[in-house]
């Protein structure tokens, strides 16, 4: 990895930053678009988006891909 890439990867809004965020953390999913309620995180902040386990190749449903969600 070049120094230039590392610098760009740490600049919010850059394509490199977005790529690293998605690869390391997973893409964000808008819960309302899937009929799911918002939830409170460990610090009681209301979250309207959650990250999914994009690497789960066996995942066929939202439940299979959930990461931070507690879907009843």
C-alpha positions, 0 to 999 in steps of 0.5 A: 500500500502506498503512503498516498493511498493511506492518506486518501483512505483517511480522508472522509468522502474520498473514494478510497475512504469509502472503499475501506469503510465498506470492505472493513465494516460492511455496507450500510442498509436503510432499515426503513426501506426493508420495513425494519424498525430503528434501534438503539445502540449500546450508547442509546443513540437511535440508529436508522441504518445498520451494516450487513455481513456482505461476505456471507455468501450463504445469506439469502435473507436480511436476517442472514445478513444482519450484523447489528440488527435484532430482528424479531 
